[in-house]
Structures are given as C-alpha cells and as structure tokens.
C-alpha cells in the first residue's frame, strides 16, 4: 500500500493544497466557578502535526470544543492564517475549514460509504443526482493513496476502515485543519499506523494541519512535530517532540518529577507448578440478539499470574467478563474455580474470593445514587461485622470500613457519605479497587481498568494489580491497550470473533503478530487450537 506523500495528487484533489495556520492567544473559559481554560496559548504552522497532551480535566476537550464552535471562549483570540476569527458554532468552524474526527465513529451504519460521504455535505437538493455525486466522489477517491470501498455498508467495515472513512469525510468536505480525538482507541497497531501514517503524509504534503489528542506517547513520538501540554486548564509546557523525552512530557502533565513506578514482572518459575485457579473449557455464550459471541473458549489462570486478553472491542471480551461475574449465562461449556463449577452467584463469589474491576466502574460496579461508604460495602454488607444476626446493618462498622478504605487507597471525596457519582473517574476507580482488593483475593477479573483515567491514576491502578499478583492472586486482564498488556501480563492471548486465536508469552511477544491476529489474520506459529 503506497502511503507516501507523493501518492496524493494535490493538483487533482478537491482538497485544498494548503493546511491552515492556527494560533490561540490567551484562551480562557469558565463554567460557573470552574476554570476550564486559563490563558492558554499555542501555535500550529500550516502543515504541522501537533499533539495536545494532558491528564483528564486538563482542558484539552474544552480547548478543541472552542475551536469547533461547541463552546465560545470567555477570553482570548483565535487566529487562522494570521487573521482573527470568531467561531460561534460548528457551522462557522466548518466554513473556516476546521473539522474533527471523534473517538467514536459517526458513520450511519445502514448507509454505504458513498452515501455517508455525500450526505455529510448537508445542503443537498430534494432529489440527489447520484450519477453526478458518484463521479465527483470517484474523482476524489482517485487522488488518494489507497482505495475506499464506496459501495460497502458502514456496518461491514473493519474499525481501521471506518476511521479512514471518518478522516476522508473531513477531507471530502474540504477541511484543512483536522482535530483527531483519541483516533486509535479501537484500532489494532497496524490499523493505527496506517491511519496516522496517512494523515501524517497529508500534513507533510502541506495539504492539512493536524491537532491530535492522544494518551499514547508512542503515537506522539512517531508522528507529531510539536507538543503542547495542559495541566489543570493552564499551559504547562511545549516543544519539538524530537527535543523531549517521554519522561519530560509526562512530568509536564503531572507537574513535577515522576516517582519511578516498579512495574517489572517478577516471573516466578513456580507458577506452572500451581494448579489453575480458573479453568474455562469450551465456553459458549450468546449475545443480546441471540448471536453466538463466545465460541469454544478454553483458558486457565494460575495463582500469581496475569493472563492478558487482547482484542479489538466487540469480539466477545465484554461477554466473557459478564459470564465470569455472573451477569450473563453461558450456553455451553464449563467454568471452574478451584476445580468446582462456578456461575458467578454471590455465594460462590464469596466462597472462592472472586472479585472484579469492571470497565466503567461507576456504571458497571457501583450504584451511583448510593454513598461512597455504601458502595464500598456492596461485597460484605451481609457479613459480620457489617451485618448483625444476618440481616441488621451495622452502620458504625460500615462507616469505619469506608474510612479505612478511603485512607488506604487515597480516595479523594467530600466524605464517605457523599454520593459516589460525585467523585472523579480516578477516585471512583480507587473506591472500587479499595472494595475489591482490601480483603484476600484469589481470583480477580479485570476489564480495561484504566480507560479514561489520568496519568497518575493509571500508574496507581497498575501498581495495585501487580501487588495483588505478587500476593498470589490469579488475574484475568481484558484490555484493548496492548502497551498495558505488555507491561502487566505474563501471558497474552488474542480474542477475535468470539474465539481465542493466538497465545504468547509477554516476554517474547511480537506487537505486529498480536495486532495481525486482532485484525483477524492467521499465523501458523503457536495458534490456539
């Protein structure tokens, strides 16, 4: 596949051959008493590829929403090609040539690629001249370095194809300044490199200027020219990527030198001698629409081991976790914990000490309307000392437990009686970790544990998981972040279309091979039968 800058024929392309120069001077935005942006400035030259970094709540989303017209800044100026502009709505942003590709796809699933592209133009006659539109689309596609399947329906495209179509849609609409918001969160490594390589080539050809929000330092160092870091709504630093280390960028984000996190796996040679804590044999399960979503899953996890499951979202990982934590019934196969049949019932969970850290814990692991203390007691409210005579709740013991958990795990809250929904994402995560890890844990089921968390919360969560592993806990870790799996797991297996299709030791893992299997490819080496 040719993705070199020369492959884009700028003379024939309906896309303008010049990206926009953008400068922000002293931008400020408040929401009541909350200062979301405070005197932020940055400049991106035409044809630049600029990364915007910062922890959650740093102001990244507020800044780009000001650029695309969702928010109106309270102070400051936006200059495009050295001329001051006002962007009161997304319509004006589009007219100026500013477009945004969001983290989640916006294509209409039941429409073809051609229909999605044409309908995105907005102002269309009541009777569309599809022959003319088709000719224009074909001429446009001919200028691109790869083919786009115009007649395929959006819901049949792979994730990488969908993301490319989202970007191509912005080009077809003649956007010259492109904002990418976590554009590779659902892509395999190969798909991510293909998408970002394509955009980078457009920027190198001066056809486009790019601003990317990402939490993946690898993407910053591989593709960005310059970086700006925000912290608590303020400018925290910037520079050429070639002149900055990952550690320096991370320190800008958190506001000081980082304490070194000890995350090296201590691979114990005795792990294979232990009997597996969790055994899954030929597990099958059906989805919400009675489709087969788990197709003959076989795996085992031993004490003191982390087994990582990689895969693109939507390949059965969610349903596997639901079966293991008792939220979905299996249709065939066995799940054994300590050699005994296991179905995720409350009594089994308590007996075998099985705990879980679900994705989006506020939604999947908490009762949002209950207090912090009550949520921390969801595992043991019916056990002494929290329960008296088996049915009376000991409020004093409940509060004492919550206070211990808050202090031990550093949960920042207005008080243990505050509704848990009032906590930040990182602090909800800490609260759930406290509940799940404060007592002996034999088996821990973890799903995308750091999704949406800031830099410090990620490091803290990873350290907690490694500490549990060191204490002999068997951990099944489902994650869409390969870097996370490579850092934490002892073994990695890949799930694709409801099956486990590949397994490797984390020590010898090849990122490209894993990505190939995530994308549905096949290798002869070490296939999972």
Secondary structure, DSSP 8 states (H G I E B T S, - for coil): ---SGGGS-TTT-SS-SS---EEEEEEEEEETTEEEEEEEEEEE-TT-EEEEE--TTSSHHHHHHHHTTSS--SEEEEEETTEEE---SHHHHHHHTEEEE-SS--S-TTSBHHHHHHHTT----SS--HHHHHHHHHHHHTTSSS---TTSBGGGS-HHHHHHHHHHHHHHTT-SEEEEESTTTTS-HHHHHHHHHHHHHHHHTTS-EEEEE-S-HHHHHHH-SEEEEEETTEEEEEEEGGG--HHHHHHHHHTS------------TTGGGS-EEEEEEEEEEE-TTS-EEEEEEEEEEETT-EEEEE--TTSSHHHHHHHHTTSS--SEEEEEETTEE----HHHHHHHTEEEE-SSHHHHSS-TTSBHHHHHTTTTTTSTTTEETTTEE-HHHHHHHHHHHHHHHT---S-TTSBGGGS-HHHHHHHHHHHHHSS--SEEEEESTTTT--HHHHHHHHHHHHHHHHTT-EEEEE-S-HHHHHHH-SEEEEEETTEEEEEEEGGG--HHHHHHHHTT---STTB--
